[in-house]
Amino acid sequence: MKRCTVAYALPERQWLWEVDAPDSATVGEIIGRARDMAETLEIPWDGPVGIFGVSCERSAVPRHGDRIEIYRSLNADPKESRRERVKAGRAARDRAGRPPSRGSRS
């Protein structure tokens, strides 16, 4: 018998379920047990999952003490968000009258 923690988090809240399961239980089976414990919570049970921050298939067999995480979808692509922030920062500097760079000849 093993005990795993199933976790799901939002920016403002986190849920944890301690699940006891046979040693041969898969991630999917353990998530199913957590779902039974959670009753009516709105959790994306069919979403992507991982163990300690590493994506895995639902057929993976976790070890005793593993933290199984249910991931939520991203609202925005992190790389695209970074590009937009850099672009906005450059535009703000240009409007404020950015000083010439060190390598320029004036």
C-alpha positions as CSV (number, residue, x, y, z in Angstrom):
1,M,0.0,0.0,0.0
2,K,1.2,3.5,-0.8
3,R,0.1,7.0,0.0
4,C,0.3,9.8,-2.6
5,T,-0.9,13.4,-2.5
6,V,-3.0,14.7,-5.4
7,A,-2.7,18.5,-5.8
8,Y,-4.5,21.2,-7.8
9,A,-3.8,24.9,-7.4
10,L,-5.3,28.2,-8.6
11,P,-3.5,31.5,-8.0
12,E,-5.6,32.1,-4.9
13,R,-6.2,28.6,-3.6
14,Q,-4.7,25.1,-3.4
15,W,-6.4,21.7,-2.9
16,L,-4.6,18.6,-1.6
17,W,-6.0,15.1,-1.3
18,E,-4.1,12.3,0.5
19,V,-4.9,9.0,-1.3
20,D,-4.1,5.5,-0.2
21,A,-3.8,3.0,-3.1
22,P,-2.2,-0.4,-3.9
23,D,1.4,-0.3,-4.9
24,S,0.4,-1.1,-8.5
25,A,-2.0,1.9,-8.8
26,T,-1.4,4.3,-11.7
27,V,-1.6,8.1,-11.7
28,G,-5.0,7.9,-13.4
29,E,-6.4,5.5,-10.7
30,I,-5.1,7.7,-7.9
31,I,-6.6,10.8,-9.5
32,G,-9.9,8.9,-9.7
33,R,-9.8,8.2,-6.0
34,A,-9.1,11.9,-5.3
35,R,-12.0,12.8,-7.5
36,D,-14.3,10.7,-5.4
37,M,-13.0,12.5,-2.3
38,A,-13.5,16.0,-3.8
39,E,-17.2,15.5,-4.6
40,T,-18.4,18.6,-6.5
41,L,-15.3,20.8,-6.9
42,E,-14.7,22.2,-10.4
43,I,-11.3,20.6,-11.1
44,P,-10.0,19.8,-14.6
45,W,-9.7,16.1,-13.8
46,D,-9.0,15.2,-17.4
47,G,-6.3,17.8,-17.8
48,P,-2.5,17.2,-18.0
49,V,-0.8,15.7,-15.0
50,G,2.7,15.3,-13.5
51,I,4.6,14.0,-10.6
52,F,6.6,16.7,-8.6
53,G,6.5,19.1,-11.6
54,V,7.5,16.6,-14.3
55,S,4.8,15.8,-16.9
56,C,3.7,12.1,-17.0
57,E,1.1,9.8,-18.5
58,R,-1.8,8.7,-16.5
59,S,-0.5,5.1,-16.9
60,A,2.7,6.0,-14.9
61,V,3.0,4.2,-11.5
62,P,4.0,6.7,-8.8
63,R,5.9,5.8,-5.7
64,H,4.9,6.1,-2.1
65,G,5.0,9.8,-1.1
66,D,4.8,11.2,-4.6
67,R,2.9,14.4,-5.3
68,I,0.7,14.0,-8.3
69,E,-0.2,17.4,-9.8
70,I,-3.2,18.3,-12.0
71,Y,-2.2,21.1,-14.2
72,R,-4.5,23.9,-15.5
73,S,-4.2,25.3,-19.0
74,L,-2.2,28.5,-19.4
75,N,-4.1,31.6,-20.3
76,A,-1.3,33.0,-22.3
77,D,1.9,31.6,-23.9
78,P,4.8,32.6,-21.5
79,K,7.2,33.4,-24.3
80,E,4.7,35.6,-26.1
81,S,3.9,37.4,-22.8
82,R,7.6,38.1,-22.3
83,R,7.9,39.5,-25.8
84,E,4.9,41.8,-25.2
85,R,6.4,43.1,-21.9
86,V,9.8,43.8,-23.6
87,K,8.1,45.6,-26.5
88,A,6.0,47.7,-24.1
89,G,9.1,48.6,-22.1
90,R,11.0,49.7,-25.2
91,A,8.1,51.8,-26.3
92,A,7.9,53.5,-22.9
93,R,11.6,54.3,-23.0
94,D,11.3,55.7,-26.5
95,R,8.5,58.0,-25.5
96,A,10.5,59.2,-22.5
97,G,13.5,60.1,-24.6
98,R,15.9,57.2,-24.2
99,P,19.6,58.4,-23.9
100,P,21.9,57.2,-26.7
101,S,23.6,53.9,-26.2
102,R,27.3,53.8,-25.2
103,G,28.4,52.5,-28.6
104,S,26.8,55.2,-30.7
105,R,28.7,58.2,-32.2
106,S,26.9,61.5,-32.0
